[in-house]
Amino acid sequence: MKFQSHEFGSKDADIILLQMVDDHDMGLIEREVSGIRELCPGKDFCLQAVKVNDWNHDLSPWPAPAVFGKEDFAGEAEETLHIILDEILPGLIREDKKPKQKLIIGGYSLAGLFALWSAYQTDYFNGVAAASPSIWYPHFIEYMKKNYLYAGTVYLSLGDREEQTRNPVMARVGDAIRQGQMILKDAGADCILEWNKGNHFQESDLRTARAFAWVMSRM
């Protein structure tokens, strides 16, 4: 499994942002980067956008039935995370700056869920920027209750119309994200839940920019 990685911002910055993306995200990434700069004036950062090959395959934490269409979730997130830790991060983390560097993992939708799940797997990440994460994912809330969160700072968001859907699985997203925030707070995380106007498909780039910017402000 190979992923393409695209770098934005300052290569020598102390703040490293890691985001899993698809073709749609890449088409909006420049506006996202501009949004982060506007929200965090004067703060240098390096955004590493890692393009996955198959969204439902590469970012799902364990197998689950399809929600839309016929493509099931393959549950290959562990393999994806291994590639990040073994092949991508070593090229980003400088040993001479390691004590100062802050690493934030984030993303939108299933990539947001992957970012949150990753913070339960490793202590590499200082913060999580999960914009409209797919926290409705089967058994994920139960997973959060039973496992240890390594990251100290977590941003969550959701569109205020996202839970208004006829899909019974997706309709659980509002209750799930409210419960998720309580679990994170009880675990001692510095966590916020922000509500955006609209459904899941509105301004994903700007929502992700706000997610990263908030976490950066806490570093």
N, C-alpha and C positions, 0 to 999 in steps of 0.2 A: 504494500500500500504506500503510495507516494502522494504528498500534498504540495501544491504550489504555495509559496509564501511571498507576500507583497509588503514592502516596508514603507511607512509614511511617518513624517515628522523628523525629529532629531535623533540620529543613530546613537549619540553619546548621552542621551537623556537618562536621568536617574529613575524616571517612571516609565515602565514598559507595559503597554497594553496589548493583550493577546485576544484576538477575536476570530472565531471560526465563521467562515462566510461561504455564500454560494454566488452564482452569477448575478442574481438580483442585488445582493448586498454590494458586490463589487461595482455595480453601476451607480451606486449611491455613496460610495466610500469617501469620495472627495468632499461631498457636502457634510458628511459625518465628521470628518477631520476638521473642517472649518468650524463646525458647530462646537466641537470640543475646545478649539482655540478661543472662540468667542466667550465661552463659559468659564474658561480658565486662563485669562490673559496673563502672559508673563511666565506661564509654567511650561517647561519643555517636556515633551513626551515622545516616545517612539511607539507607533501602532503597528503591530505585526498582524496582518490579515492573512489567515491561513485558509485557503480554498479547499473545501472537502470535495470528494468525488461523488458521494451519494448521501444526501442529507439524512434520510431515515435510517440508512445503514450505519453511517459513520458516527452519528451523534447520540444514538439511543443507548441508554445504560443497560438495558436487558431486553430480550425479545418481547414484543407485544403486538396484538392484532392491529390491522390498518384502521385508521379513523376516517380518512377520506380515501376514496379509490380502493385499489386492490393491493397496494404495496404495504406489506407488514413492516414493522420495525425490527431490524435484525439484531440490535443489542451489541454493537461492536464498539461502543465508546471506550472500553478499556484498551483496545488495540490503538485507537486514535490517541488516547492520552499517553500511551507508551511512546508513540512517535513524537509527540510534542516534547515529552521529558527527555528523550534520548537523542533526538535529532535536531529539534528546533530551538529549544531553550539554551543548550550549550553555546550556540552561536550568538545569543542575545545577552547572556549574563557574563559580565566582565569581572574576573576575580579581583582586580584592583579596586572595583567599585561595588563589590557585592554587599558590604554592610549597609551602603546607602541606597542601593537600588530597591525599588518597590515594583512588584509584579502584580498586575490586575488582569484577571481573565473575565471576559464578558461576551455578550452576544445577544441576538434577538431570536425569539421563538424557541425552537428546539436547541439552537446554539446557546441560548440563555440557560436552558435546563442543563445542558452539557457543562456550562461554566459552573453552575451551582453544584452539580454532582462531582465535578473535579475537585472542588474544595473539600469534599469529604474523603478524597483519595490520597491527597498529598499536602504537605505544608509548604509547597513552593509558592503558593499564591497568597498575597497579603489581603487582597480584596476581590470581590465578585460584583460584576455589573450585569445583572440579569434583567433585560428589558423584555416585558411580555413573555416570560419564560413558559414553556409548556409544562407547567407544574401540575396540570391535570393528568400527566402521564401515569398509567396504572401503577399503583403501589409506591409512588414516589414519596408521598407524605409519610407513609409508614416507614419508609427507608430513612427519612430525615429524623424521625423520632428515635430510631434505634442506633444511629451512627454518630460519630464525632465529627464536628465541623472544625477544620483547621484555620480557615480564613477568619480574620477578626472583624471585617467590614463587608456588609452585603447590601446592595441596592436591588430592590424589586420594584417592578411597575406593571401596570395592566391598563388597557383601555377600558373606559367605563361601560362600553357596550359589548365587550368580549364574552361575557357570561350570558348574553342574550342571544342564544343560538339554539336551534332545534336538535343539534347533535348532542345526545345525552352525555357523552364522554367530555366533550369540550365545555358543556354547560357547568361542569364542576369547577372550572378554573377560578372563579371568583372566591368560592368557599375555600378552595385549596390554597390560594395565595394568601388569604387572610390567616389561615391556620399555619401556613408556612412561616409567615412573619413572626407569629407568636412562638413557634418552635425555635426560630433563630434567636429571638430576644431572650428566651429562657435559657438558651445555650450560652448567653453572654455576648452575642455578636452586636456590633454597632449596626443596626439595620433600619432601613426606611422602606415604606411601601408608598409609592407615588401613583396616583391615578391620572391617566391621560384621557383626553376627550376622544371618543371615536372607537372604532372596532380594531381588530387585530392588524389590519392591512394599511393603516394610516401612519405615515411619517416614521417608518421603522428606523431610518438613519438618524433623525433628530432625537427620537426616543433613546436610541443607543448612545448618542452623544451625551445626553443628559445623564444617563446611567454612569458612563465612564467619568464624567465631570464631577458628579457627586462623590464617587469613591476617591477620586484624585484629591478632592478638597479635604478629605479626612486623613490623608497620608501625611 
